[in-house]
Amino acid sequence: MSDFAQDLFARTVAEPYRTKVVERLALPARSDRERILAAAFYSPIHLEANDVYIDLITDSGTGAMSDQQWSALMRGDEAYFNSKSFFAFEKSVRDITGFSRVIPTHQGRAAEKIIMELLVDRGDIVLSNTHFDTTKAHVENRGGKPVDLVGDWLWRFDEPSPFKGNVDLDRLEVALERYGDRVPMIIMTVLNNFACSSPVSMANLRDVRRLADKHDIPVFLDASRFAENAYFIKTREGGYGDKSIADIVKEMMSYASGCWMSAKKDAIVNIGGFIATNDERFARLCQEKLVLYEGFYTYGGLAGRDLEAIAVGLREGIDEDYLAHRVRLVATLGELMEQAGARVSKPIGGSGVFVDVEAMYPHLAADKLPSVALCADMYLEGGVRIAAAPFLMHRVSKESGDVFDQVFQLARFAVPRRVYSKSHIEFVAAVVGKVKETARENRGYRIVEMPEILGHFFAKFAPLEA
Ligand SMILES: Cc1ncc(COP(=O)(O)O)c(C=O)c1O
């Protein structure tokens, strides 16, 4: 592509696709939004999707499938055993990951349940750059302790390190020395969702594997956003600029014993997932669990048509034009939000923009729930739904090796794939500007209900009175 064309794409954020089907959206009136939010107990999770104008609560399963994927659905072979669709799916996963054994699951956490059951026992310590919340919950469900080894740079929003999703290698060394014999696996989340959607460098994956090998510990990739991670390696890491995304993905996978994926992200489907590995024995154990929980090992809780859509979506997910546009769109949101007065984590990551909630509501102490305030204000001002919650991480001290708790205040504006235009993004940034202007008037919230495990999915809140 010429420099002029490249510059034009970067400036205009023009899409490498056009619209074929549309879905009507409407913004409820302000007075309705107030009533709707109160009825949803001030939690974005309880809002009805129909009452939301722009939904940035997750990029998971919310992408728009392509014409090719919709046509692939028609090829769905619904045979119970060994359907044609399974083999199309298996080939796509094999071609892209390089792993030979492929086990479909209905989504990411189904894969996590199986892997944790096979590998994690009571008292184990699972190390990761950052566990996603369901990953963390599955480790805990087995009686293990999930420990997050992302560096302190995560809390330094203005520090523009290109790979903030990395494991802090000093912490990993300390953790392996102290707890090595209790560590059944190391999980590398690529890209690192809860660490501001930041990527992991190839050098970091290589180093983690080297250290893991010293202790004979397997490394697994939580590869839900592997393609976005590969794009950042191509554009941010020296030596990869001329490599194809496909080759970069293969190299990433080569440092792991296996991976699992929620296909609802980078395979751009509404449901699906898988486990992949070269280890025959481990694959067989996964298949046995799969039959118990999900269905036969050639469909894993999915319909044949879902497998077909994943097979196509995985290939579309590594298309460089698509990835370049997606990353530009998310970056545009981040830049506009920053101009509107939000403090955003930089450099802006793959699947969404992360905002410093405390900087938005400096007058609200943590017990007044500033993240609930931000979600509520985004909905009240513009019908925009986002996710925000304090996320508790177990960390390892570099000095003593002791495990301690640290909270990361997380407000994520996740961008669904191929769904929203630049105008929608501009709308969201304008709402952020309005929220910033009026934030001081927010008096905060209190918890009405919050169960212990994955509590944010069930939580209810109420506004604090003056
Ligand atoms: C990094 C990561 N791992 C695992 C999961 C769980 O996947 P699922 O929602 O498909 O169960 C998610 C979901 O958002 C995720 O972001």
The ligand as a MOL file (V3000), in Angstrom:
LIG
                    3D

  0  0  0     0  0            999 V3000
M  V30 BEGIN CTAB
M  V30 COUNTS 16 16 0 0 0
M  V30 BEGIN ATOM
M  V30 1 C -8.7280 -13.4680 28.5960 0
M  V30 2 C -9.9970 -14.2320 28.7450 0
M  V30 3 N -9.9720 -15.5270 29.0910 0
M  V30 4 C -11.0880 -16.2470 29.2390 0
M  V30 5 C -12.3260 -15.6790 29.0680 0
M  V30 6 C -13.5790 -16.5080 29.2870 0
M  V30 7 O -14.1660 -16.7790 28.0810 0
M  V30 8 P -15.7650 -16.9980 27.9370 0
M  V30 9 O -16.4080 -15.7070 28.2820 0
M  V30 10 O -15.9210 -17.3970 26.5060 0
M  V30 11 O -16.1320 -18.0920 28.8690 0
M  V30 12 C -12.4160 -14.3320 28.7120 0
M  V30 13 C -13.7500 -13.7010 28.5130 0
M  V30 14 O -13.9180 -12.5100 28.4020 0
M  V30 15 C -11.2290 -13.5870 28.5500 0
M  V30 16 O -11.2520 -12.2850 28.2330 0
M  V30 END ATOM
M  V30 BEGIN BOND
M  V30 1 1 1 2
M  V30 2 1 2 3
M  V30 3 2 2 15
M  V30 4 2 3 4
M  V30 5 1 4 5
M  V30 6 1 5 6
M  V30 7 2 5 12
M  V30 8 1 6 7
M  V30 9 1 7 8
M  V30 10 2 8 9
M  V30 11 1 8 10
M  V30 12 1 8 11
M  V30 13 1 12 13
M  V30 14 1 12 15
M  V30 15 2 13 14
M  V30 16 1 15 16
M  V30 END BOND
M  V30 END CTAB
M  END
